[in-house]
């Protein structure tokens, strides 16, 4: 069993974050010994899931809903569907930005405006992702 300070240190958090997560229902109430919180090793896995979900764009409220629902509940499936759409849009924006940055690295334009005109002309010569059903384009 680990004390709150040890868990916080191993998870890269502050003890206050663990208490906050507990209040939000993200963490189960820990066992107590002499009034002090004691956690099993499984808490670290749960904190990794929380950290991964946060890094993936989930809010603490959404993470709470994920943990609160049964694995195959309609609520969980609805949240997962909405989040998938949001993640797909983010991925498309990142791909578009990567394309823009790669083009900028090859650019020998003298001004930003000249570079923008070349990028637009390049985008007009090839089908956009939107035209292929992806929803993102470099076109204005």
Buried (B, 14 or more C-beta within 10 A) or exposed (E): EBBBEEBBEBBEBEBEBBBBBBEEBBBEEBEEEEEEBBBEEEBBEBBEBBBEBEEEEBEBEBBBBBBEBEEEEEEBEEBEEEBEEEEEEEEBEEEBEEBBEEBEEEEEEEEEEEBEEBBEEEBEEEEBBEEEEBEBBBEE
